[in-house]
Amino acid sequence: KWLMDFTPDDLREWARGLGVETFVGTSGRVFPKEMKASPLLRAWLKRLDEVGVHFHLRHRWNGYLAQAAVLGGWDLEFETPDGIKTVQADAVILALGGGSWRRLGSDGAWVHWLSQAGVKVEALKPSNCGFDVDWSQVFKEKFDGHPIKSVVLTFESFHQQGEFIVTKEGVEGSLIYAASALMRDEILANGKAMMKLDLAPDKTEAQLLEKLSKPRGSRSMASHLEKTVGMKGVKAGLLREFVPKDEFGNMERLAFYIKNLSIPLTATRPLDEAISTAGGVTFESLDENLMLKKLPGVFCAGEMLDWEAPTGGYLLTACFASGRWAGNGVMKWVKKLDRDNQTHPTPYSELNNVLQELTDNAQEILGNNFVGAYLQGSFAVGDFDIHSDVDFIIVMETEPSDEHINALQAMHERIYNLDTRWAQHLEGSYFPKEVLRSPTQRGRELWYLDNGSRALIKADHCNTIVVRWVLRENGVTLAGPPPKTLVDPMPVEMLRMEIMKTITGWGQELLDNPEPFNNRFYQTYIVLNFCRMLHDLHTGFPGSKLAGAEWAKVNLEPSWNGLIDRTWSGRPNPAVSVRQPADPDDFASTLKFVQYVIDKSREFSESTDK
């Protein structure tokens, strides 16, 4: 659909609008009349500059992508000459290329980053590439760099005349590239591919035999081949290389081999040598606007999509077409954000009323001690739904007084009794500003409201590195300054250390004494949290329960997928499920899963220590 929306004729018209005329060559391919690309590029850059497009040179995306405090937006980090720079965007188009131009930045590093985010990516493979051939040393030294002209290459359904070049490693060139996809797939499937060459496409086998059968006299075989059928140089060398010695003097067999010379290909050339790549982001991972289903607001275009095309303008045309389609998709998305943000901070009006009640009352009670109110957890990272609890943080200048606590207790009692289910699912802590700022203050008990509770208690539940990280990077501001001004950056080593400690410590507690957790609520809670923690350990940044579950289904043994899916579907109605016994088989599997995650976390920790 996106290819048909911007055709080769549309591309020619676009170039004409930039003052560059094109023509269609005999091959059907389109070329600029000046046979140079630089005038088109200069005109295009000039137009983009005139309409206000800014180019940030020497900025390299480091893979960091997190949902921003603005609903639907994204934070990205770039490595620059001046250090790490964070950019906020309503939408992102990733046009990062394949993996075959490392020196120009297209190194395929994004494959790991998107895979970690749960996006399905087919492995990158060379396309429009050369192949290895196990030449003899004599042939390699004599014919490296020689062109082989006017031959027909046949491989499976492919049958085309053209030319290519012999290299010391194997074969390269336009005719090879045209058949490369079929030959590459054969090598991947069976370890080798056999391409067949017709070295004399203008002659039949019978004509060749007639000429070869003429008396040779005192001429050498090399001279006889050249005089009778024009086989000389590299073509004659190919015959010497692959025709069995005992058949070389048999003119009937020699005529056959000239028309049907099989050349074994042992491997594709390395990915970095290919003109383009196959594989990439699968279309099932994208919606109709080329937006990633797992990362709403992030679009993909160009060669990083899972398609391939021959050289000669086809690749460029498809890249232009997909880029244009993704750009139009961004415009639709931004309009949707404008509508959705009218219901900020969440899409649920009843919840927004509860949060307004919480913020206004806390601000009134704390007075000058109030600094800010924020959402963290699933409503911050974006994977929330109507069954999510609502994680909040209230920041204060100093510890609250007894008078403050008494008033806050009364406030939470009042909010709990509001006529909406959201009022019973608030969960959060009250942080003194200096305690929140530094990770060294973690573990200290704070005033805390548990999910489903109406009273504050002292607990260290929210006083973690993970909560600080999510608040700093993704926190949604209800009132007060941006959260990044209140929380220092969290070192990833410290984050991983905390996650590792929680996995092993809490995990061992569950294994030693599982019975208190033997209900439907905790069985679900345990599986999803251990998925999330292992995800966070591997990626180096906290994600949601949904992100953890999807990541686990892709990266862990498939035998766990059924348990994870049943667990996710069992999330609703925690107030009911906490009083219901867990399914015996699923609870037994949950304990095995806990041990499995402990083992996997230790494997990861040991691998990163080396």
N, C-alpha and C positions, 0 to 999 in steps of 0.2 A: 504493500500500500504506500509506504513512504518512498519507495523507488519510483512508483508511477506518479507521485505528486511533484517530482522534480526530475524531469527527463533530461537526456543528453541535449535535446533542443533547447530546453530551458537553461541549461548550463551555458550553451553557446550564446543565448540571448543575454544572460547575465554578464558574460565576458564582453559582449559588444557594448553593453551599457557602461563598461569601464574603459571603453575606447580600444579594445583589443579584438581584432577580427580573427576568425578561425576558419579552417577548411577541413573537409573530410578526405582523408587519404584513401589510397586504393585498398587498404586493409579494412576500411570502415571506421578507422580510429580518427579522433579529432585532434588537430594540432593548431597552435597559434601560427598565423601567417609568417610572423617574424622568426618562428622556430625557437623562441626564447620565452622562458616563463617569468623572468624578472620584471618585464614591463607590467604584466598582469598583477604580480605581487605588489609592486610599488603603487599602482593605481588603487588596488584594493585597500592597502594600508592607509593611503591618503583619505579614501572615503570613510573608513572606520574612524579615523582621527577627527574628521570633520563632524561626525555625528556624536562624538563624545565618548568613544570607546577608549578605555585606559589599558595600556599594556604594562604589566609589572614584570620587568625582566629580572633574570637571576633569582627567581622565586621557584622553589621546588617543593611541591606538596609532599609531606612526610607520611601520609596515610591517615593522619588524625582527622576524624570526622565525627562530630557529636552534635546532637540536637541542641539548639540554642535556647536561651530563655524565652525568646519570641516564639510563640506557637507556630510550628511548622518550619522554622528557620534552622540553619546549620552553622556550626563553628568549624572552620578549617585552620590547620596550622601549616605554615610555609617556612622552609629554611631559606634565609636571606643572608646577604653579606653583613647585615646588622643584627643577626640572631633570629630567633623564632618569632614569627609574626602571626597573630591570630586574626582571621577575617570572618566576619559574620555575613551570611547570605540568606536571602529568602529561598533561593533555589540554586542548584549546582548542576552544571553540565560537565561530565567527565568525558573528555575526548583525548585519552592518554595514549592512543595508538596501540600497536601490538607489542611484540617483544623483540623485533628484529633490527632496531636502530638504536642500540644502547648508547652510542656516542652522541646521539641527538636527543636522548632522554627517554625514548620508547624502549624501556628495559623490562616491561611486564611486571614490575614490582607490585602494581595494583592488583594482580591476581590474588595474592595472599591476603591483602587488606580486605577486598570485597568478599572473598571466601570466608574470612573470619567473621564477617558481618552476616553470614548466612545466604549470600548471593550465590547461585549456582553458576560456576564458571567452567567451561570445557577447557582442558589443558591446551596451551598454545603449541602449535605445530608449525614447522616451516611451510610456506606456500610460495609459489613462484620461485622455486629454489633449485639449486644444483644437487648432484648426486655423486657419491663415491663409486669409483670403479677400480678394481684391483689390477691396474695396469702392470705390465712387466717393466722392469727398470729401463730397458732399451727403448720401449715405446714412450715412456714417460719423459725421458731425457730428450728424445728426438722431436716429439710432437706437442709438448706443452705449449699452449697458447695458439695452436693452429685451428683455424675455422674449418668446419665441415659443411659445405654448401650443397644446396639442392639435393636433399635427401627426404625420404618420407619416413616418419616415425609412426609406428603402430603399437598401441598398447590397449588391450581390451577394446572398448568402443571408440577409442581415440585413433584417428587416422588423418595425418596432416603433413603437408610438405613445408620445408623451411630449412633453417640452418642452426648450428650450435657450435660451441667451442670446446676443444679438449683442454683440460687443465691437468696439472700433475696429480690432483686428487681425484678427478673424474670428468664430469661433463657439466657445462653451464650453457645458458643462452636461451633465446626466445622460444625455440621449438621445444626445448626441455621444459621450460617454465610452463608452456601451454599444457603439457601432459603431467605436470608435477603432482597435482592433487591425487590422481589415480595411482601413480607409481608410488607416492609416499604412503598411501593407505595400504597398498599391497605389502610394502616393506614392514609397516607396523603390524600387519596381520600375520605375515609369514616369514619375516626376516630377510627377504630379498625380493627383487622384482626383475623381470627379464623384458627389456625393451627390444623391439625388432626394428631394424633399419632396412630400407630399400635404398641402396647406394646408387642406383641408376634408374630413377623413376621414369625416364624418357624412353626406356627400352624394355621389352618383354623378356622373360626368361629364355624364350625360344630364340630371340634375336641375339641375346648374349651368348647362348650356347653355340649358335652358328658361327659367330665371330671368334670365340675362344677355341673352336675346333679346327681353325686353320692351322696349318703346319707351323710349328714354332721355330724350326730350324736351329740355328746356333744361338738364337736369342735367349737371354735369361728369362725366367718366369716374370720378373719385375718388368722387363722390357716388353714381354708378350702382353701382359695385362694392360700396359699403357697404350701400346700400338693398336690393340684390337678393340678394347672396350673403354679406354680412357681412364682406367683405374691407376692412379699414381698418388704419391705423397701420402697424406694422412688416411685417405680412403684405402689405399693399398696396405698401409700399416694396420688398419683395422682388420682387414682380411687375414693378414699374417698373425694378428693377435688372437683371433677367435675361430678361425677355420682349423679343424684338426689337421695335423701335419700329414696324416695318411690319406687325407681327402683333397689336399691342395693341388695335387697333380691330376685329379679327376675333373675334367672340364664340365661334365654334367653337374657334379656336386658344387663346383666353384660358381657356376651360373646360378644355382639355387641360392648359395650363400650371399651372392651380391644382391639378390632380391630379398633375402630373408636372413639377415645377419642378426643373431641374438647377442645382446650385450648385457651381462649381469650387473645390476645395480645393487650395491651392498648396504648403502645407508644414505639418508639425506645429509646434505651439508648442515653444519650447525645453525641453530635458529638465528643467531646474530648475523649470519651471512645471507639470509633469505631476504628477498625484496619485500615480502609481506608475511603475515601469519594467518593461519586458520585457528579456529577455536576462539574462546572469549566468553563474554557474558551471554548466556543463553536467552533466547527470545521468550521462553516461558518465565524467566525472571523479571521480565519487563511488561508494563501495561501497553496499551495501544499508542500511548504518547512517548514510548521509549523511556518511561520512568521506572526506576527499580521498585518492585513491589515491597521489598524489605526495607527500603530507605526512601519513604515518600519525600518528594522534593528534590531527589537526586536522579539525574537523567544521564544516559550514556549515548554516545554517538561515535561513528567512525569505525576504525579497524579493531577497536576493542570489543565490538559485537561479534557474535559467532557466525560469521559468513566469510566467504573468500571469493575472489574474482581474479580473472587474468589481468596481466599488465596491459598498458596501452590506453589508459584513461578510465577503464572500468572501475578501478579502485577509487580514483579521485571522485568520479561521478557519484558512487555510492556513499562516500564520505560526506560530500556536499549535501546529498539528499537526506541522509540520516541526521546531519547537523541541523539542517533547516527544520526537519520534522521535530526534533528535540527542542529547538528554540521556540517553535509554536506551542509545544507542550508546556514549556516553562511559562509562557504568557497565560495559558489556561490555569496553571497551578497558582500563579501569583494572584490572579483574580479570585480564585477559590480562597486563598489565604486572607485576602482582604475581607471576604465575607465571614470566614471562620473567626478571624481575630476580633470581630465585633462581639464575640462571646468569650473573650479572654477573661480569666486565665485558663479556663477549661471549656470544652464544648457543652458542658452540662449546666444549665441555668440554675437548677436547684443547688448544685454543689457550689457554684459561684456565689450564691446568696449566703451559704454556710461560711465560706471563706471570708466573705465580706464581714459577716458577723464576728468571726474569730479575730480578724485583723483590727477592725474598728474597736472592739471591746478590749483587746490586749493593749492597743495603743493608748486607750483612755485610762486603763488601770495602771500601766507602767509609767505613763507620763514621760518625763525627760529620760527615764531609764530605757525607753523603747528605742531600738535602732532600726529594726526591720523585720519583715515577715516573708517567708519564702516557701515554695514547694520544692521538694526533692523526691527521690524515688521514681515510680513509674510515670507520674504526671510530669516529671522533669525530663526523663529520657525518652518519653514519647510512646511507650508500649502499654498504655493504660486502656482499660475498658470499664464497663459499669460494675464489674466485680472487684476492681482495684481498691486497696485501702489508700488513704490520702495522707501522704507523709509531709509534715510541715516542720519548719524550724522558726522559732522566734529568737531573735538576737537582741541582747540587752547590753547596756553599758557595763553594769556590774551585777553581782548576785542579787536576786530579788529579796525584798524584805519579807518578814512574816505577814505584814499587812497585804503586800502584793500577792503572796501565795494564797492567802485566804480568799481574796477577791477573784483570783484566777480559778480556784477550785469551784467557787460559786458559778463563775462564767461557764466552765466546762460542763457542770451539772445542767445548766440552763440550755446550752447548745445541744447536749445529748438528747434532750427531750423535745427538740424541734421535730416537726412532722415531715421528716425525710430520712431515708435510709443513710444518706451521706453523713448525717450528723453522728451516727453511731460508728463511723469508720475513719474518724480522724486519728492520726498517730504522729506524735512528734515530741520534740524536746525544746527546752528553754536554755539557750547558750549565753553565758557572759561573753562579751566580744573577744576578750583576750584568750579565753579558753578555746573558742572556735578557731581563732587565727592559726594556731600552731599545732602541728601533728603531735608534738611532744606532750600535749595535754590530753591525749586520748585515754579513755578508760576511767576518767573521773566521773563520778555520779552526778547526774543533772536531774532537774525536775522533768518528768517524762509522762506522757499520756499514751497508754497502750491502745491498740486497735480494739474497739468494742468496750472501752472503759469510759467511766464518767469522772474519774478522779486522778489527779496527779500523784505520782510516786517518785521516789529517788531510784534511778537506774542509769547504767552506762550504755543502754541500748543504742542510742544514736551517736554516741561519742566515739566514732571510728574514723579511720582514714577513708574508707569507702564513702561514708556520708559526706565528709568534707569534699572529696573529689567530685561527687555528683553535684553537690551544692555549688561548688566553684565553677564547674564546667557547664552545667546544665540547669542550674537552679532557676526557677520561675519567680520573679519578684512580685510579691503582693503589695509590699510597701517598703520603702527604704532604698538605700544605695545598691548598685550592682553587687552581686555576691562575690565577684572576683576581687572587690576592694576589701572584703572582710576575711578572706581565706587565702593563706599562702599556698603556692603550688605544692602539690603532693608528690614526692619522689616515687617513681614507679616501683623502685626496689622496696620501699617501705609499704606500699600498697600490696605488693605480692607477698611480702612477709606476713602482713596481717591476714590476708586471705588464706595463706598456707596454714597459719596458726589456727584459724577458725575451722578450716576443713578437718585438720587432724584432731584438734581438741574437741570440737563439738561432735565430730564423727565418732570418736572413741567413746564419748559420753553416751551417744545413741546406741552404740553396739554393746556397751557394758550394761545399760539399763534401758531397754527399748520400751518397756510396758507403759510408762506414762505418756508415750507418744503414739500409742496404738489406737488412733481414731482417724476418721477420714480427713479431717482438717490437717492434722500434723503429717499424715502420710503424704498428702499433696504438697504441703509446705516444704517438707524435707527434700523430696525429689527435685522440685523446681529450684530450691535454693542451692542444692549441690550442683545442679546443671549450671546455674548462674555463676557460682563461685569458680568452677573449673574454667568456664568461659572467660571470666575476668582474669584469672591467673594466666591463661594463655595469651590473651589479647593485651593485657597490661592496662586496661581501663574497664571500669564497671559498666555493666549492661543491665537490661531489665530481665525479669524472669522469662519473658517470651523470647528475647534474644538468646538467653542461655539455653532454653529448651530447643530452639531451632538449631543453634550451633551444635548442641550435643547430638542431635539426630544426624547431622552431617559428619561430625568428626569422631564420634564414639562408635563402638560396635553396634551394628544395626539391631542386634538382639534386644537392645534397651528401648527401641523406638516405641514399642507397644505400651510399655510402662509409662513412658513420658507422655504419649498421647492421652492415655487414660487419666493420668494425673492432671493434665491441663484441662480436660473436659470436666474434671471433678472440682474445679475451683469455686463455683458459685455457692452461695449460702453458707459461709463459714460458721455463722452462729448456730446453724443446724448440724453441720458436718462435724463440729468439734464434740458433739454428744453422740455421734454414731461410730460404732467400731469400724476399723479399717477392714477391707477385704483381706482375709488371711494370706492368700497367695501374693497379693500385691504388697502387703506389708513385709512379708518375707523377702520378696524381690527388692523392696526399698532398702532393707538392711544390707543386702548383697550389693546394691548399687552404691550405698555409702562407702562400703569397703573398696569397691572398684574405683570410686573417685579419689579416695585416700591414696590408693596405689598409684593412680594416674598422676595425681598432684606431686607425689614424691618422685616419680619418673621425670616429670617436667622440671622440678627443682634441681634434681641431680644433673640433668642435661644442660641447664643454664649455668650451673656452677663450674662446669668444665671449661 
